[in-house]
Amino acid sequence: MATDQELDETHEDSAAAETSAALDVAPYNVAGSRGPAFGDPLFEYLLRLGDDRLVLGHRLSEWCGHGPILEEDIAVANFALDLIGQANMFLGLAGQVEGQGRDADALAFFRDNTRFRNALLVELPRGDFGFTMVRQFLFDAFSVVQLDALASCGHAELAAVAAKSLKEDKYHLRHSSEWVVRLGDGTEESHRRVQEALNALWRYTGELFERDAIDAGVEAHGIVFDHDAAKARWDAIVHDVLQRATLEVPQVKLMASGGRRGRHTEHLGHLLSVMQSVARAHPGASW
């Protein structure tokens, strides 16, 4: 019969193996979570749209006062405001669909991390400026393709919000793609940094194009998003820019995912502890 010490050692070896396997999938270990059961498909879908932009907007806001040049400091802060404004519209619509009296603020500030539905890509730490621009470019390309499709969907309220947001995101894409080309085809140092950023971020892009029961469920509301066609359009945009930036497309076998199901990296919890601190310190306060 095995001793307690032998059982402990076996358990430690098993845990170490599981941790090692998780780290093989992503440089940021994704914490498992039971998470809440999925709600109404339309509500969940709108949360995904809002949470992506809310979390990325907050990440961009961390550059306020820290940009490499004054003009870029202002530009990134404005993009953060655009994204948070879009999140306000998507989450506001989600609150209406839910019908439980929660508005955009309640959904933004009084949900725990397992109830957020953003992709893992947007919650990763901001990194250096090159990392921020590469991440922004990868998301902007996806967002433009996504919003362009949703702007003509059969759900009138969602289509209107998508059409309004698309105008902003087209400019975001132009800006971030110009920076990727400038840094990639710049100095030896800038090229190295953005290539490393691209290598680290690429494994998180697959989740953007995953289709699940939520996507199938919203088709009854006239919301049909062709993930394969969107991926093809995204590939064309991204590969063109990367070629001009003299950057290599990373070869990644396994993609990280889980954010859409409430399974996030530890970084989202840290982000929310800052973002939600004032609202939670003074619940119900009006400003």
PAZAPA-4460 file (N, C-alpha, C; in steps of 0.05 Angstrom, whole numbers, plus 32768, in hexadecimal, padded with zeros to 4 digits):
% residues 287
    n_x    n_y    n_z   ca_x   ca_y   ca_z    c_x    c_y    c_z   seq   type   mol
   8011   7FE8   8000   8000   8000   8000   8012   8019   8000     1      M     A
   800B   802D   7FF0   801B   8045   7FEE   8018   8055   8007     2      A     A
   802E   8062   800F   802E   8073   8027   8022   808E   801F     3      T     A
   801C   809E   8034   8011   80B9   802F   8025   80CA   8020     4      D     A
   803E   80C7   8026   8053   80D7   8018   8054   80CF   7FFB     5      Q     A
   8052   80B5   7FF4   8052   80AC   7FD9   803A   80B6   7FC9     6      E     A
   8022   80B6   7FD7   800A   80C0   7FCA   800D   80DE   7FC4     7      L     A
   8019   80ED   7FD7   801C   8109   7FD3   802F   810F   7FBC     8      D     A
   8045   80FF   7FBA   8058   8103   7FA4   804B   80FD   7F89     9      E     A
   803A   80E7   7F89   802C   80E0   7F70   8019   80F7   7F67    10      T     A
   800B   8102   7F7B   7FF8   8118   7F75   8007   8130   7F6B    11      H     A
   801E   8137   7F77   802E   814D   7F6E   8038   8149   7F52    12      E     A
   8041   8130   7F4B   804B   812B   7F30   8035   812E   7F1C    13      D     A
   801C   8125   7F23   8005   8127   7F11   7FFE   8144   7F0D    14      S     A
   7FFE   8154   7F22   7FF7   8170   7F20   800C   817F   7F0F    15      A     A
   8025   8178   7F13   803A   8185   7F03   8037   817F   7EE6    16      A     A
   8030   8166   7EE0   802C   815E   7EC4   8015   816D   7EB8    17      A     A
   7FFF   8171   7EC7   7FE7   817F   7EBD   7FEF   819D   7EB8    18      E     A
   7FFE   81A9   7ECB   8006   81C4   7EC8   8018   81C8   7EAF    19      T     A
   802B   81B5   7EAB   803C   81B6   7E94   802D   81B4   7E7A    20      S     A
   8018   81A2   7E7A   8008   81A0   7E62   7FF9   81B9   7E5C    21      A     A
   7FEF   81C6   7E71   7FE0   81DF   7E6D   7FF3   81F5   7E62    22      A     A
   800B   81F6   7E6C   801D   820A   7E63   8027   8205   7E47    23      L     A
   8025   81EC   7E3D   802C   81E7   7E22   8017   81F3   7E0F    24      D     A
   7FFF   81F7   7E18   7FEA   8202   7E08   7FEC   8221   7E06    25      V     A
   7FF3   822E   7E1C   7FF4   824B   7E1C   8009   8255   7E30    26      A     A
   8016   826B   7E2A   8029   8276   7E3C   801C   8281   7E55    27      P     A
   8002   8288   7E54   7FF3   8290   7E6B   7FE1   8279   7E73    28      Y     A
   7FE4   826E   7E8A   7FD5   8257   7E92   7FB7   825E   7E96    29      N     A
   7FA6   8250   7E89   7F89   8256   7E8A   7F7D   8246   7EA1    30      V     A
   7F73   8254   7EB5   7F68   8247   7ECD   7F4D   823A   7EC6    31      A     A
   7F49   8221   7ECD   7F2F   8214   7EC9   7F1A   821F   7EDC    32      G     A
   7F02   821E   7ED3   7EEC   8228   7EE4   7ED3   8219   7EDD    33      S     A
   7EC3   8213   7EF1   7EA9   8207   7EEC   7E97   821B   7EDD    34      R     A
   7E98   8234   7EE6   7E8A   8249   7ED7   7E6C   8246   7ED9    35      G     A
   7E5D   825B   7ED3   7E40   8259   7ED3   7E36   824B   7EBA    36      P     A
   7E1D   8242   7EBB   7E11   8236   7EA4   7E0B   824D   7E90    37      A     A
   7E0B   8246   7E76   7E04   825A   7E62   7DE8   8263   7E65    38      F     A
   7DE4   827D   7E60   7DC9   8288   7E61   7DBC   8288   7E45    39      G     A
   7DAA   829A   7E41   7D9D   829D   7E27   7DB2   82A2   7E12    40      D     A
   7DB1   8294   7DFB   7DC6   8297   7DE7   7DCA   82B4   7DDE    41      P     A
   7DB5   82C4   7DDA   7DB8   82DF   7DD2   7DC6   82F0   7DE7    42      L     A
   7DBF   82EC   7E00   7DCC   82FA   7E16   7DEA   82F3   7E17    43      F     A
   7DF0   82D9   7E15   7E0C   82D0   7E15   7E1C   82DC   7DFD    44      E     A
   7E0F   82DD   7DE6   7E1C   82E7   7DCE   7E23   8305   7DD1    45      Y     A
   7E10   8314   7DDC   7E15   8330   7DE1   7E2A   8335   7DF6    46      L     A
   7E2B   8324   7E0A   7E41   8326   7E1E   7E5C   8322   7E11    47      L     A
   7E5E   830F   7DFF   7E78   830B   7DF1   7E80   8324   7DE2    48      R     A
   7E6E   8330   7DD4   7E74   8348   7DC5   7E7C   835F   7DD8    49      L     A
   7E6D   8362   7DED   7E73   8378   7E00   7E8C   8373   7E10    50      G     A
   7E90   835B   7E1A   7EA7   8355   7E2B   7EC1   8357   7E1C    51      D     A
   7EC2   834E   7E03   7EDB   8351   7DF3   7EE4   836E   7DF3    52      D     A
   7ED1   8380   7DEE   7ED8   839C   7DEB   7EDC   83AA   7E06    53      R     A
   7ECE   83A2   7E1A   7ED2   83AD   7E34   7EED   83A7   7E3F    54      L     A
   7EF5   838E   7E3E   7F0F   8385   7E49   7F26   8391   7E39    55      V     A
   7F24   8390   7E1E   7F3A   839B   7E0E   7F3B   83B9   7E11    56      L     A
   7F24   83C6   7E14   7F24   83E3   7E19   7F33   83EA   7E33    57      G     A
   7F2E   83DA   7E47   7F3C   83DF   7E61   7F5A   83DA   7E5E    58      H     A
   7F62   83C6   7E4F   7F7E   83C1   7E4A   7F8B   83D9   7E3C    59      R     A
   7F7E   83E4   7E28   7F88   83FB   7E1A   7F8A   8413   7E2C    60      L     A
   7F77   8416   7E3E   7F76   842D   7E50   7F8F   842E   7E62    61      S     A
   7F9B   8417   7E66   7FB3   8415   7E77   7FCB   8424   7E6B    62      E     A
   7FC9   842B   7E51   7FDE   843A   7E44   7FDB   8458   7E47    63      W     A
   7FC5   8461   7E52   7FC0   847E   7E55   7FD6   848A   7E67    64      C     A
   7FE5   849D   7E5B   7FFB   84A9   7E69   8015   849A   7E67    65      G     A
   8015   8484   7E58   802D   8473   7E55   8034   846D   7E38    66      H     A
   8027   847B   7E25   802D   8476   7E09   8049   847E   7E01    67      G     A
   8053   8472   7DEB   806F   8478   7DE2   8072   8495   7DD8    68      P     A
   805D   84A0   7DCD   805C   84BC   7DC4   8042   84C8   7DCC    69      I     A
   8040   84E2   7DCF   8028   84EF   7DD8   8010   84E9   7DC6    70      L     A
   8014   84EA   7DAC   7FFE   84E6   7D99   7FF3   84CA   7D9C    71      E     A
   8004   84B6   7DA0   7FFB   849A   7DA3   7FEE   8496   7DBE    72      E     A
   7FF7   84A4   7DD2   7FEA   84A3   7DEC   7FCD   84AB   7DEA    73      D     A
   7FC8   84C0   7DDB   7FAC   84CA   7DD7   7F9C   84B7   7DC6    74      I     A
   7FA9   84AC   7DB1   7F9B   849A   7D9E   7F92   8480   7DAD    75      A     A
   7FA4   8474   7DBC   7F9D   845B   7DCA   7F87   8460   7DDF    76      V     A
   7F88   8477   7DEC   7F73   847D   7E00   7F59   8480   7DF2    77      A     A
   7F58   848C   7DDA   7F40   848F   7DCB   7F35   8474   7DC1    78      N     A
   7F47   8462   7DB9   7F3E   8447   7DB1   7F32   8439   7DC9    79      F     A
   7F3D   843C   7DE1   7F32   8430   7DF9   7F16   843A   7DFE    80      A     A
   7F12   8454   7DFA   7EF7   8460   7DFE   7EE4   8455   7DE9    81      L     A
   7EED   8452   7DD0   7EDC   8447   7DBC   7ED2   842B   7DC4    82      D     A
   7EE5   841A   7DCC   7EDE   83FE   7DD3   7ECC   83FD   7DEB    83      L     A
   7ED1   840D   7DFF   7EC0   840D   7E17   7EA4   8418   7E10    84      I     A
   7EA3   842B   7DFE   7E89   8434   7DF4   7E7A   841F   7DE5    85      G     A
   7E88   840F   7DD5   7E7B   83F9   7DC7   7E72   83E4   7DDC    86      Q     A
   7E82   83DF   7DEF   7E7A   83CC   7E04   7E61   83D5   7E13    87      A     A
   7E5F   83EF   7E18   7E48   83FA   7E25   7E2E   83F4   7E15    88      N     A
   7E30   83F6   7DFA   7E19   83F1   7DEA   7E12   83D3   7DE9    89      M     A
   7E26   83C2   7DE5   7E21   83A5   7DE4   7E17   839B   7DFF    90      F     A
   7E23   83A3   7E15   7E1A   839A   7E2F   7DFF   83A5   7E37    91      L     A
   7DFA   83BE   7E2E   7DDF   83C9   7E33   7DCA   83B9   7E25    92      G     A
   7DCF   83B1   7E0D   7DBD   83A0   7DFE   7DBA   8385   7E0B    93      L     A
   7DD0   837A   7E15   7DCF   8361   7E24   7DBD   8362   7E3C    94      A     A
   7DC0   8379   7E4B   7DAF   837C   7E62   7D91   837D   7E5B    95      G     A
   7D8B   838A   7E45   7D6F   838A   7E3C   7D65   836E   7E35    96      Q     A
   7D75   835F   7E28   7D6E   8343   7E20   7D6A   8332   7E39    97      V     A
   7D7C   8336   7E4D   7D7A   8326   7E65   7D61   832C   7E75    98      E     A
   7D59   8345   7E76   7D40   834D   7E83   7D40   834A   7EA1    99      G     A
   7D57   834D   7EAE   7D58   834B   7ECB   7D61   8365   7ED8   100      Q     A
   7D5E   837B   7EC9   7D64   8395   7ED4   7D81   839D   7ED5   101      G     A
   7D92   838D   7EC9   7DAF   8394   7EC9   7DB5   83A5   7EB0   102      R     A
   7DC3   83BB   7EB4   7DCB   83CC   7E9E   7DE8   83C6   7E97   103      D     A
   7DF4   83D5   7E85   7E10   83D1   7E7D   7E23   83D3   7E94   104      A     A
   7E1F   83E6   7EA6   7E30   83EA   7EBD   7E2F   83D1   7ED0   105      D     A
   7E17   83C7   7ED4   7E15   83B0   7EE6   7E23   8398   7EDA   106      A     A
   7E21   8394   7EC0   7E2E   837E   7EB3   7E4C   8381   7EB3   107      L     A
   7E55   839A   7EB0   7E72   839F   7EAF   7E7F   839C   7ECA   108      A     A
   7E72   83A6   7EDF   7E80   83A9   7EF9   7E77   8395   7F0E   109      F     A
   7E62   8386   7F0A   7E59   8374   7F1F   7E56   8357   7F15   110      F     A
   7E67   8350   7F03   7E6A   8333   7EFC   7E85   832A   7F04   111      R     A
   7E88   8311   7F0D   7EA2   8306   7F13   7EAF   82FC   7EF9   112      D     A
   7EC8   82F5   7EFA   7ED7   82EE   7EE2   7ECC   82D6   7ED3   113      N     A
   7EC0   82C2   7EE1   7EB6   82AA   7ED3   7E9D   82B1   7EC4   114      T     A
   7E91   82C8   7EC8   7E79   82D0   7EB9   7E7F   82E3   7EA2   115      R     A
   7E99   82E8   7E9E   7EA1   82F7   7E86   7EA5   82E5   7E6F   116      F     A
   7E9E   82EE   7E57   7E9F   82DE   7E3F   7EB2   82E8   7E2A   117      R     A
   7EC5   82F8   7E31   7ED9   8302   7E1E   7EED   82ED   7E16   118      N     A
   7EF8   82F0   7DFE   7F0D   82DE   7DF5   7F26   82E3   7E06   119      A     A
   7F36   82CE   7E08   7F4F   82D0   7E18   7F62   82E5   7E0D   120      L     A
   7F62   82E9   7DF3   7F74   82FB   7DE6   7F74   8317   7DF3   121      L     A
   7F5C   8321   7DF9   7F5A   833D   7E02   7F61   8341   7E1F   122      V     A
   7F63   832C   7E2F   7F68   8330   7E4B   7F85   832E   7E53   123      E     A
   7F96   8325   7E41   7FB2   8322   7E47   7FBE   833D   7E4E   124      L     A
   7FD3   833D   7E60   7FE0   8357   7E68   7FE8   8367   7E4F   125      P     A
   7FEA   8381   7E53   7FEE   8393   7E3C   800A   838F   7E2F   126      R     A
   801E   8386   7E3E   8038   8383   7E32   8044   839D   7E2A   127      G     A
   8058   839C   7E18   8064   83B5   7E0E   8052   83C0   7DF7   128      D     A
   805A   83D7   7DEC   804A   83E4   7DD8   8046   83D2   7DBF   129      F     A
   805B   83C4   7DB8   805A   83B2   7DA1   8045   839C   7DA6   130      G     A
   8045   8390   7DBD   8032   837B   7DC5   8016   8386   7DC3   131      F     A
   8012   839E   7DCE   7FF7   83AB   7DCD   7FEE   83AF   7DB1   132      T     A
   7FFF   83B8   7D9F   7FF7   83BE   7D83   7FF1   83A4   7D74   133      M     A
   8001   838F   7D78   7FFC   8376   7D6B   7FE2   836A   7D74   134      V     A
   7FDD   836A   7D8E   7FC4   835F   7D99   7FAC   8370   7D8E   135      R     A
   7FB0   838A   7D8D   7F9A   839C   7D84   7F95   8396   7D66   136      Q     A
   7FA9   8393   7D56   7FA6   838D   7D3A   7F97   8372   7D36   137      F     A
   7F9F   835E   7D44   7F92   8343   7D41   7F74   8345   7D48   138      L     A
   7F6E   8354   7D5E   7F52   8357   7D65   7F43   836A   7D52   139      F     A
   7F4F   8380   7D4A   7F42   8392   7D38   7F3A   8385   7D1E   140      D     A
   7F4C   8374   7D13   7F46   8366   7CFA   7F2D   8354   7CFE   141      A     A
   7F2C   8346   7D15   7F15   8335   7D1B   7EFC   8346   7D1F   142      F     A
   7EFF   835C   7D2E   7EE7   836C   7D34   7EDB   8378   7D1B   143      S     A
   7EEB   8382   7D09   7EE1   838D   7CF0   7ED2   8378   7CE0   144      V     A
   7EDD   8360   7CDE   7ECF   834B   7CD0   7EB5   8343   7CDE   145      V     A
   7EB6   8341   7CF8   7E9F   833A   7D08   7E89   834F   7D06   146      Q     A
   7E8F   8368   7D0B   7E7B   837D   7D0B   7E70   8382   7CF0   147      L     A
   7E80   837E   7CDB   7E77   8381   7CC0   7E61   836D   7CBA   148      D     A
   7E64   8355   7CC4   7E4F   8340   7CC0   7E37   8346   7CD1   149      A     A
   7E3B   834E   7CEA   7E24   8353   7CFC   7E14   836C   7CF4   150      L     A
   7E21   837E   7CE6   7E13   8397   7CDE   7DFB   8391   7CCC   151      A     A
   7DFC   837A   7CBF   7DE6   8373   7CAD   7DD6   835B   7CB7   152      S     A
   7DD8   8355   7CD1   7DCA   833E   7CDC   7DAC   8345   7CE0   153      C     A
   7D9C   8330   7CE6   7D80   8334   7CE9   7D76   833F   7D03   154      G     A
   7D88   8344   7D16   7D80   8350   7D30   7D85   836E   7D2E   155      H     A
   7D70   837D   7D2D   7D72   839A   7D26   7D83   83A9   7D3A   156      A     A
   7D80   83A5   7D54   7D8F   83B4   7D68   7DAD   83AE   7D67   157      E     A
   7DB3   8394   7D64   7DCF   838C   7D62   7DDB   8396   7D49   158      L     A
   7DCD   8395   7D33   7DD7   839F   7D19   7DDE   83BD   7D1B   159      A     A
   7DCE   83CC   7D29   7DD2   83E9   7D2B   7DEC   83EE   7D3C   160      A     A
   7DEF   83E0   7D52   7E07   83E3   7D62   7E20   83DB   7D53   161      V     A
   7E1E   83C5   7D44   7E35   83BB   7D35   7E3D   83CF   7D1F   162      A     A
   7E29   83DA   7D12   7E2F   83ED   7CFC   7E3D   8406   7D07   163      A     A
   7E34   8410   7D1E   7E41   8427   7D2B   7E5D   8421   7D33   164      K     A
   7E61   8409   7D3F   7E7B   8402   7D4A   7E8F   83FC   7D33   165      S     A
   7E85   83F2   7D1D   7E96   83EB   7D06   7EA5   8403   7CFC   166      L     A
   7E98   841B   7CFB   7EA6   8433   7CF2   7EBF   8439   7D02   167      K     A
   7EBD   8435   7D1D   7ED3   843A   7D2E   7EE9   8425   7D2B   168      E     A
   7EE0   840C   7D28   7EF4   83F6   7D27   7F03   83F6   7D0D   169      D     A
   7EF8   8400   7CF7   7F07   8402   7CDE   7F1F   8415   7CE2   170      K     A
   7F1B   842A   7CF1   7F31   843C   7CF6   7F45   8430   7D09   171      Y     A
   7F3B   8421   7D1D   7F4D   8413   7D2F   7F5F   8400   7D20   172      H     A
   7F53   83F1   7D0D   7F63   83DE   7CFD   7F78   83EC   7CED   173      L     A
   7F71   8402   7CE0   7F85   8410   7CD0   7F9C   8419   7CE2   174      R     A
   7F96   8423   7CF9   7FAB   842D   7D0B   7FBD   8417   7D16   175      H     A
   7FB1   8401   7D20   7FC1   83EC   7D2B   7FD1   83DD   7D16   176      S     A
   7FC6   83DA   7CFD   7FD5   83CD   7CE8   7FED   83DE   7CDF   177      S     A
   7FEA   83F8   7CDF   8000   8409   7CD8   8017   8407   7CEC   178      E     A
   8010   8404   7D06   8024   8401   7D1A   8032   83E5   7D18   179      W     A
   8023   83D1   7D11   802F   83B6   7D0E   8044   83B7   7CF7   180      V     A
   803C   83C4   7CE1   804F   83C6   7CCA   8067   83D7   7CD2   181      V     A
   8062   83ED   7CDF   8078   83FF   7CE7   808C   83F2   7CFA   182      R     A
   8082   83E3   7D0D   8093   83D6   7D21   80A0   83BC   7D15   183      L     A
   8090   83AD   7D06   809B   8395   7CFA   80B0   839A   7CE6   184      G     A
   80AC   83AE   7CD6   80C0   83B5   7CC1   80D1   83CD   7CC9   185      D     A
   80D6   83CF   7CE3   80E5   83E5   7CEE   8101   83DD   7CF4   186      G     A
   8109   83E1   7D0D   8124   83DA   7D16   8125   83BC   7D1D   187      T     A
   813D   83B3   7D21   8140   8397   7D29   8133   8392   7D44   188      E     A
   8135   83A5   7D56   8128   83A2   7D71   810A   83A2   7D6F   189      E     A
   80FE   83B5   7D60   80E1   83B6   7D5D   80D6   839D   7D50   190      S     A
   80E4   8394   7D3B   80DC   837B   7D2E   80DC   8363   7D41   191      H     A
   80F1   8361   7D51   80F2   834A   7D63   80DB   834B   7D77   192      R     A
   80D6   8363   7D81   80C1   8365   7D96   80A5   835E   7D8B   193      R     A
   809E   8368   7D73   8083   8362   7D69   8081   8346   7D5F   194      V     A
   8097   833A   7D56   8096   831E   7D4E   8091   830C   7D67   195      Q     A
   809F   8313   7D7D   809A   8304   7D96   807E   8308   7DA0   196      E     A
   8073   8320   7D9D   8058   8325   7DA5   8044   8314   7D94   197      A     A
   8049   8314   7D7A   8038   8304   7D68   8039   82E7   7D6F   198      L     A
   8051   82DD   7D75   8054   82C1   7D7C   8045   82BA   7D96   199      N     A
   8045   82CC   7DA9   8037   82C8   7DC2   8019   82CA   7DBF   200      A     A
   800F   82DB   7DAE   7FF3   82E1   7DAB   7FE4   82CF   7D98   201      L     A
   7FF2   82C3   7D85   7FE5   82B5   7D6F   7FD3   829E   7D7A   202      W     A
   7FDC   8290   7D8E   7FCD   8279   7D98   7FB2   8281   7DA4   203      R     A
   7FAE   829B   7DA9   7F94   82A4   7DB4   7F81   82AD   7D9E   204      Y     A
   7F89   82AC   7D85   7F77   82B6   7D70   7F62   82A1   7D67   205      T     A
   7F68   8288   7D6B   7F56   8273   7D63   7F3B   8275   7D71   206      G     A
   7F3B   827D   7D8A   7F22   827F   7D99   7F0E   8293   7D8D   207      E     A
   7F18   82A7   7D7F   7F07   82BB   7D73   7EF4   82AE   7D5E   208      L     A
   7EFC   8298   7D52   7EEC   828C   7D3D   7EDF   8271   7D44   209      F     A
   7EDE   826B   7D5E   7ED1   8253   7D67   7EB3   8256   7D65   210      E     A
   7EA5   8242   7D5C   7E88   8242   7D5B   7E7E   822E   7D70   211      R     A
   7E69   8236   7D7E   7E5D   8225   7D92   7E3F   8227   7D93   212      D     A
   7E33   821C   7DA8   7E16   821C   7DAA   7E0A   8238   7DAC   213      A     A
   7E19   824B   7DB6   7E0F   8267   7DB8   7E0B   8273   7D9C   214      I     A
   7E1F   826E   7D8B   7E1D   8277   7D6F   7E05   826B   7D61   215      D     A
   7E01   8251   7D66   7DEA   8244   7D5A   7DD0   824F   7D65   216      A     A
   7DD0   8255   7D7F   7DB7   825E   7D8C   7DAE   8279   7D82   217      G     A
   7DC0   828B   7D7B   7DB8   82A6   7D73   7DAF   82A7   7D56   218      V     A
   7DB3   8292   7D48   7DA9   8292   7D2C   7D8B   8295   7D2B   219      E     A
   7D7D   828D   7D40   7D60   8291   7D41   7D58   82AE   7D42   220      A     A
   7D6B   82BF   7D4A   7D67   82DC   7D4C   7D71   82EB   7D32   221      H     A
   7D78   82DB   7D1E   7D82   82E7   7D05   7D9F   82EE   7D06   222      G     A
   7DAE   82E4   7D19   7DCB   82E9   7D1C   7DDB   82D1   7D12   223      I     A
   7DE4   82D3   7CF9   7DF3   82BD   7CED   7E0F   82C7   7CE6   224      V     A
   7E23   82BC   7CF4   7E3F   82C4   7CEF   7E4E   82AC   7CE5   225      F     A
   7E57   82AF   7CCC   7E66   8299   7CBF   7E83   8299   7CC9   226      D     A
   7E8A   8288   7CDB   7EA4   8288   7CE8   7EBA   8282   7CD3   227      H     A
   7EB5   826F   7CC1   7EC9   8267   7CAE   7ECF   827E   7C9A   228      D     A
   7EBA   828B   7C91   7EBE   82A2   7C7F   7ECC   82B9   7C8D   229      A     A
   7EC4   82BD   7CA7   7ED1   82D2   7CB6   7EEF   82CC   7CBA   230      A     A
   7EF5   82B3   7CBF   7F11   82AC   7CC3   7F21   82B0   7CA9   231      K     A
   7F15   82AA   7C93   7F23   82AE   7C79   7F28   82CC   7C74   232      A     A
   7F15   82DD   7C7B   7F18   82FA   7C77   7F2E   8304   7C8A   233      R     A
   7F2D   82FA   7CA3   7F41   8302   7CB7   7F5D   82FA   7CAF   234      W     A
   7F5F   82E1   7CA5   7F79   82D8   7C9B   7F84   82EA   7C85   235      D     A
   7F73   82F2   7C73   7F7C   8302   7C5C   7F86   831D   7C66   236      A     A
   7F78   8329   7C79   7F80   8343   7C84   7F9A   8341   7C94   237      I     A
   7F9B   832D   7CA5   7FB2   832A   7CB7   7FCB   8322   7CA7   238      V     A
   7FC9   830F   7C95   7FE1   8306   7C87   7FEC   831C   7C75   239      H     A
   7FDA   832C   7C69   7FE4   8343   7C59   7FF5   8356   7C69   240      D     A
   7FEB   835D   7C81   7FF9   8370   7C92   8013   8364   7C9C   241      V     A
   8012   834A   7CA4   802B   833E   7CAF   8040   833B   7C99   242      L     A
   8038   8337   7C81   804B   8336   7C6B   8059   8350   7C67   243      Q     A
   8049   8366   7C68   8055   8381   7C65   8066   8388   7C7D   244      R     A
   8060   837C   7C94   806F   8382   7CAC   8088   8370   7CAE   245      A     A
   808C   835E   7C9B   80A2   834B   7C9B   80A1   8339   7CB3   246      T     A
   8089   8332   7CBC   8085   8320   7CD3   807D   8305   7CCA   247      L     A
   8085   82F0   7CD8   807E   82D5   7CD2   8065   82CC   7CE1   248      E     A
   8053   82BE   7CD3   803B   82B4   7CE0   8043   829C   7CF2   249      V     A
   803D   829D   7D0C   8045   8288   7D1E   8038   826D   7D17   250      P     A
   8046   8258   7D1B   803B   823D   7D17   8033   8231   7D32   251      Q     A
   8019   8232   7D37   800E   8229   7D51   7FFB   8212   7D4D   252      V     A
   8000   81FC   7D5B   7FEF   81E4   7D57   7FD6   81E5   7D69   253      K     A
   7FD9   81EF   7D81   7FC3   81EF   7D94   7FBC   820C   7D9B   254      L     A
   7FA2   8212   7D99   7F98   822C   7D9F   7F8C   822D   7DBC   255      M     A
   7F90   8243   7DCA   7F85   8245   7DE5   7F69   8250   7DE3   256      A     A
   7F57   8246   7DF4   7F3C   8250   7DF4   7F30   824C   7E10   257      S     A
   7F18   8255   7E14   7F0B   8252   7E2E   7EFC   826B   7E37   258      G     A
   7F05   8282   7E2D   7EF9   829B   7E36   7EDB   829D   7E31   259      G     A
   7ED2   8293   7E1A   7EB6   8293   7E13   7EA5   8283   7E27   260      R     A
   7EB2   8270   7E35   7EA4   825F   7E48   7EAA   8267   7E65   261      R     A
   7EB6   827F   7E69   7EBB   8288   7E84   7ED5   827D   7E90   262      G     A
   7EE6   8271   7E80   7F00   8267   7E8A   7F16   8279   7E80   263      R     A
   7F20   8288   7E93   7F33   829E   7E8C   7F4E   829A   7E98   264      H     A
   7F61   82AA   7E8E   7F7B   82AB   7E9A   7F79   82BA   7EB5   265      T     A
   7F8D   82B8   7EC5   7F8D   82C7   7EDF   7F8D   82E5   7EDB   266      E     A
   7F95   82EE   7EC3   7F97   830A   7EBE   7F7C   8319   7EBE   267      H     A
   7F67   830B   7EB7   7F4D   8318   7EB7   7F45   8320   7ED3   268      L     A
   7F4A   830E   7EE6   7F43   8314   7F02   7F51   832D   7F0C   269      G     A
   7F6B   832F   7F05   7F7A   8347   7F0E   7F6F   8360   7F00   270      H     A
   7F68   835E   7EE7   7F5D   8375   7ED8   7F42   837E   7EE4   271      L     A
   7F31   836A   7EEA   7F16   8371   7EF5   7F19   837D   7F11   272      L     A
   7F2D   8375   7F21   7F30   8380   7F3C   7F35   839D   7F3B   273      S     A
   7F42   83A6   7F26   7F47   83C3   7F22   7F2F   83D1   7F15   274      V     A
   7F25   83C5   7EFF   7F10   83D2   7EF0   7EF6   83D4   7F00   275      M     A
   7EF1   83C1   7F11   7ED7   83C1   7F20   7ED9   83CC   7F3C   276      Q     A
   7EF1   83D5   7F44   7EF5   83DD   7F60   7EE4   83F3   7F6A   277      S     A
   7EE1   8409   7F5A   7ED2   8420   7F63   7EB4   8419   7F65   278      V     A
   7EAA   840C   7F50   7E8D   8405   7F50   7E86   83F2   7F67   279      A     A
   7E98   83E0   7F6D   7E92   83CD   7F83   7E97   83D9   7F9F   280      R     A
   7EA8   83ED   7FA0   7EAC   83FB   7FBA   7E94   840C   7FC1   281      A     A
   7E86   8415   7FAC   7E6F   8427   7FB1   7E57   841D   7FA0   282      H     A
   7E4D   8405   7FA6   7E36   83FA   7F96   7E1D   840C   7F98   283      P     A
   7E11   8410   7F81   7DF9   8420   7F81   7DFD   843E   7F80   284      G     A
   7E16   8447   7F81   7E1B   8463   7F81   7E16   846F   7F66   285      A     A
   7E0D   8488   7F66   7E09   8497   7F4C   7E1D   84AD   7F4B   286      S     A
   7E27   84B3   7F33   7E3D   84C6   7F31   7E34   84DF   7F21   287      W     A
***
